[in-house]
Amino acid sequence: MPLDRPLALTQGDPAGIGPEITLAAWAERRKHDLPPFLFLGDPAVLSARAAMIGIDVPIREADPQRAISIFADALPVLPIPAGAEVAAGEPHVATAKGTIRAIETAVSLCFEGKVAGAVTNPIAKSILYQAGFGFPGHTEFLADLSERATGRKFLPVMMLAGPKLRAVPVTIHIPIKDVPAALTPDLIAETCRIVHHDLKTRFGIEKPRLAVAGLNPHAGEDGAIGKEDQTIIHPAVFKLRAEGVHVFGPLPADTMFHDEARARYDVAICMYHDQALIPVKALGFDTSVNVTLGLPFIRTSPDHGTAFGIAGQGIARETSLVEAVRLAGDLASKAFA
């Protein structure tokens, strides 16, 4: 179903690969049958990067209302100044405000109903922290913006979705030493409820199957290698089963991700960041997408970082951004059907 409004695509860190993968994605829009998107960022950065990597993309300033009609012939851009001169591969704290403003604008447009969802290019958290950014990452910032807009609290859930695996980390951007203390039966259960709800309502999976990973090697081996699997994870699984959620575990993480195991579930619920992201990226690095569940709007993102080391060289692959735009468009089509 064609969208009647564009997706909002944020610039991310302008010194990273966000501008060039945006240009490449637009250039391949017909090949991939991409839904229309409106770039929120500095048009001068896009023009400079296009010249640098040798790609011919017409750029035209636009608002959400005009973006769809423009998209076929030019990349529509809602101008947001970068804040400083941008050099590919050389991030600068002076651009942080523009990066943050692009995210805030995308969320505002979602709540105003002017865009169908938000797709976010990669940010450099260390650069934002230097500018006073008070959130661990994109996901937590989006939840805070949603709370400000609605007055309601949200538990954002990061799901990595690839062609071979969907995985959710219960804890996200915290040191590994802090994971056991951060995990609680309530946090695991609420994360699973959100995943279960959104897989049903947004992804159209009638009876989602959730496989829950253990925290310790061998899922604790009956307490011989840590008690957390017995005292924290198992009570959450037991409670969810009583609520009618199709969930099982805790399972040894080292046997959850081979082909036969993955056929038994629709999503893996993992206890920490790398437990989820390593198998997702190993199975589909260029085609996996970060999608945030539990928010009142659609948000997807490429499943990679800013890649400053290759920015401006014309070798960055746009595949994950293409998949992020496609997934956001698919979810929006179902939501507005």
N, C-alpha and C positions, 0 to 999 in steps of 0.2 A: 504494500500500500504506500503510495507516494506521500511524503510528509508535506504538510501545509505550512510548515515553519522550518527554519534552518536549525542545525545544531550549532552551538557555540563552541569554538575551538580556541583555547587559550594559547598564548605564545610560549609558556614555560620560560626557562631562562634563555634570554635572547642570544647569549653567547654559545649556547649548546646547539644540538642538531635539530631542535624544534622547528626553526624557520625553514630549514632545507627539506626536512621530511614532509612538512606542510606543503611546500611548493611541489614536491614530487608526487604527493598524494593527489593534489588537485590536477596535476598533469596527467595522472592515470585514472581520473574520475570516471571516464566512460568505460575503460577496460574493466574496472572493478564495480561499475554501476553504483557509485557512491551517492548517498543522500547529500543534499546541499549543506555546506557548513559556512559559517561566518567566522573569520579569523579575528580574534581580539588581540591586538598588538600593534607594533609600530610598522607602518608600511615602508618606511625608509630602511628598516632592518631587512625586510623581505626583499626589497629591490636590490640592496647591496649583496645579499646572499645569493640571489638569483644570478647576478653578474659574476660573482665569485666562482660558482659551480657550473656556470655555463648553461643555465636553463632559462628558456623564454616563457615567462608566465605573466600575462597581463594582470595588473593589480588595480582594483577600483574600490574607493571608499564607499561604504554602504552602511545602512542600518538593517536591523532584522527584517523589516518589511520588504526591503528591496533585494535582499541577499539571494532569494530563490531565483528571481528573474535574471540576476546578474551571473549566477554561478556557472551557467553553461558556457559563458564566453570570457569570464574573468574571475579571478579570486577575490571575493568580496571581503573587505577589511573594515572593521570598526576601529578607528585609530585610537591607540593608547600609547603615548610616548614612552620610549624605553627609559628615559631619564638621564641617559649619558650616551656618549659614542660607544658603539658596540663593536668589538673585535672578536671574530669567531675563535672560539677556544680559550678566550681570556675573560672569565667571569669577573664582574665588578659589583661591589655592594651598591653602587649608585643606581643600578637597574632593578634593585629588589622591589622598590615601591611600584614600579610598573608591572612587574610580575605578579605581585599581590593584587593590584588593582584589576588585572585581567581576570583573575580567579573570582574576585568579588563581583565583577560585572557579569560574568557568566552565570553565577548563582542568582543574582538579581533578575537577570533576563529569564531564567527558568521560573522563578516565582511569579514574575509578571506575565508568564504565558507567552512570551515573545519568541522563545526558542524551544525546541523539542527536547533538549537535553544538553549536557556539557561533556565535552571531550577535552582532557587536559594534557598538554605537552609536558615533558619532564622538567622538574625544578631542581635547583641545587640547594638543598636544605641548609648547608653550611653558609652559603651566601645570604640566605634569608635570615638566619640566626644573627648574623653580624648587623642586620638592619633592625633587630628587635623582634623578629617573628617568634611568637610564643607557643608554637605548636610543633609536635614531633614531625608532622608531615602533612601532605595534602589532605589525607583522609580525615584527620582530626579537625583541620581547619574548615573543611566542608560541613562537618557536623556542627561546629560552632556557628557558622554562618546560617545554617538552617535553624538553629535554636533562636538566633537573633531575629530571624524573619517570622518565626511562628510562635515563639514563646514556649515551645516544647523541646524536651531533651531527646536526643537521638543517639543510638549506639551504632556508629558506622562499622560495617563489616567489609573488609577487603577480600574480594574473591578474585583469584587468578584463573582465568578461563582460557583454555587452549583446546585444540582439536582432539587431544587425547586425555585431558585431565582438567578437572576443576578442583581447586584447593583453596581453603580458607585458613589463614593463621588467626588463632584466637587472640594471642598477643602479637603486637606488630613491631613498632620501632622502639624497643627497649633492649638493654643489654641482656645477654643470655643469662647472666648471673641473677637477674631480677625476675626471670620467668616463673620459677616455682612459687614465689610469693605473690605474684600477680594473678596466677590462676586460682579461680574459685569455682565451685560447682554452679553457682548462679551465673557467673560470666560465661562459662561453657554452655550452659543450658540456654541462656538468652541469645548467644551467638547462633546456636543451632536453630532456635525458633525463627530468627530473622532469615537465616539461609533457607529454611524449609518454606517459609512464607513467600519469599521472593522467587524461589525456583518454581513454585506453583503459579504465582500471579504474574510474574514478569517473563519467565522462561517457558511457561506452559507445560511443566513436568507435573503430571497429575499426582503421583505419589513419590516424591523425592526420597532417595535412599542415601543416608548419611553414614559414612564410615569415619569413626573417631580414632585418631592416632593416640598412642600412649606417649607419655613424656620421656620415660626412661628406656634404656635398652631392654628389649623383650617385654615392653609394657610393664616393667617392674618385676617380672617373673615372680608373681605372688608375694611381693614385698621384699624379695631377696636383693633387688637392685633399686631400692627407693620405694617409698610408700605412697607417693602422690597419685599413682594410677589407681590405687585402691581407695584412697581417702578423698580424692578430689574429682577425678574423671569418671570413675564408675558410678558414684551417686548421681552425677548429672545425666549420664546415659540412662540410668534406671528411671529417673524422674521423667525424662522425655518419652521413654517408652510408655509410661503410664498415661501420658498425654496423647498418645496415638501417633507419635512421630516414628517413622521407620529409621531407626538409628541403631548402630551396633559398634562395640568396642569397649574399652580401649584395645587397639590392635598394635602389635609390634610394627613400628614405622618402616623397618627395613624390608618387610614383606608386603607392603601395601600398594606398591606402585608398578609392579610388573603387569604385563598385559592381562593375564587371567584374573588377577586381583581387581584391577580397575573395572572389569566388566561387571563386578558385583555391586557397584555403587555409582551414584551420580555426582557426588562431591566428597572430597576428603577434608575432614575437619582436623587441622593440625594445631599443635600447642604453641608454636613459635614461628617467627618469620621464615627462617631458612628451611625449616622442616617442610613448609609448604612451597616456597619459591624454588628450591633446588630441583625437585622433580618436575615442576611445571616448566621451568626453563630448559631443563635437559630434554624434555619430550617435545618442546615446541618453542624454542627461543624467539624466533621471528614471527610467530603467529599467535602468541599468547597475549591476552588483554587483561588489564586490571579493571575490574568493575566494582563499584562501591554499592553494597546492598544496605538496606536499612535507612536510606535517605528518602525524602519526599520528591526527589527528582532523579533523572537518569544521569549517571556519570560513569564514563569509561576513560581509560588512559592507556597509552602504550606500556608494555611490560619491560621497560628498560629505562636507563637514566639519561643524563644530558650528553654523555659521550664527548666531553670537551676535547679529548685527544684526537678525534677525527672530524670535529666540526669545521666546516668550510672546505673540506677536501673533496666533496662530491661523492663520497663512498658510503655514506650512511644509508641504511635500508629503511624504506618507509613502510615495510610490510606490517609491523605491529600497529602503527598509526592507522593504516588502511583498515585493519581488522577492528580497531577500536571504534572508528567511525562507522563501519558496517554494523557492528554489534549495537552501538547506540541507536542507529537508525532502525534496526530490527526491533529493539525493545520499545522504541518510541512508536513504531507502527502498531505494535500490539496494544500499547497503552491508549492510543488515540483511535483505535478501530471502533 
